[in-house]
Amino acid sequence: MGLSARITFDPRIMGGRPRIRETRITVGAILHQLRFQSPAEILRDYPELEPEDIDAALEYAAFLAEGHEVAV
């Protein structure tokens, strides 16, 4: 899983939820936004994100959906 550079965890930030790089944008927030917005719209609303961040959030969600666990 090549997500370590994009998905980070820190129990002191955002309750330890997975987030994108060193931002306060959680993977869950991106996935929620994808229900209502295109990736281009999300990137417009969150200029600190890069297209690869959205891909990483989707890859992370798929990884968990397959029953994998992430050691934090």
C-alpha positions as CSV (number, residue, x, y, z in Angstrom):
1,M,0.0,0.0,0.0
2,G,1.8,3.1,-1.2
3,L,-0.2,5.6,0.9
4,S,2.2,6.3,3.8
5,A,3.3,9.6,2.2
6,R,-0.3,10.8,1.8
7,I,-2.3,9.3,4.7
8,T,-1.1,10.2,8.1
9,F,-2.3,9.5,11.7
10,D,-1.6,11.4,14.9
11,P,-3.6,10.8,18.0
12,R,-3.2,14.5,18.9
13,I,-4.7,15.8,15.7
14,M,-8.3,15.2,14.6
15,G,-8.7,12.5,17.2
16,G,-6.2,10.2,15.4
17,R,-8.4,9.9,12.3
18,P,-6.6,9.3,9.0
19,R,-5.9,12.6,7.3
20,I,-4.3,13.8,4.2
21,R,-0.6,14.6,4.7
22,E,-0.1,17.2,7.4
23,T,-3.4,18.9,6.8
24,R,-6.5,18.8,9.0
25,I,-8.5,17.3,6.2
26,T,-9.6,13.8,7.0
27,V,-10.0,10.9,4.6
28,G,-13.6,10.7,5.8
29,A,-14.2,14.4,4.8
30,I,-12.9,13.8,1.3
31,L,-15.0,10.6,0.9
32,H,-18.1,12.5,2.1
33,Q,-17.5,15.3,-0.3
34,L,-17.1,12.9,-3.2
35,R,-20.8,12.0,-2.7
36,F,-21.8,15.5,-3.7
37,Q,-18.8,17.0,-5.6
38,S,-16.5,16.0,-8.4
39,P,-12.8,15.8,-7.6
40,A,-12.2,19.0,-9.6
41,E,-14.7,20.8,-7.3
42,I,-13.1,19.4,-4.2
43,L,-9.7,20.6,-5.4
44,R,-11.1,24.0,-6.0
45,D,-12.6,24.2,-2.5
46,Y,-9.5,22.8,-0.8
47,P,-6.5,24.4,-2.6
48,E,-4.1,22.6,-0.3
49,L,-5.1,19.2,-1.8
50,E,-3.6,17.6,-4.8
51,P,-5.3,15.1,-7.2
52,E,-3.2,12.3,-5.7
53,D,-4.7,13.1,-2.3
54,I,-8.1,12.2,-3.5
55,D,-6.8,9.1,-5.1
56,A,-5.1,8.1,-1.8
57,A,-8.3,8.6,0.1
58,L,-10.2,6.3,-2.3
59,E,-7.4,3.8,-2.2
60,Y,-7.4,3.9,1.6
61,A,-11.2,3.3,1.7
62,A,-10.9,0.4,-0.7
63,F,-8.1,-1.1,1.4
64,L,-10.3,-1.0,4.5
65,A,-13.3,-2.3,2.7
66,E,-11.3,-5.4,1.8
67,G,-11.0,-6.1,5.5
68,H,-7.4,-4.9,6.0
69,E,-6.4,-3.1,9.2
70,V,-3.9,-0.3,9.5
71,A,-1.4,-0.4,12.4
72,V,-1.1,3.1,13.9
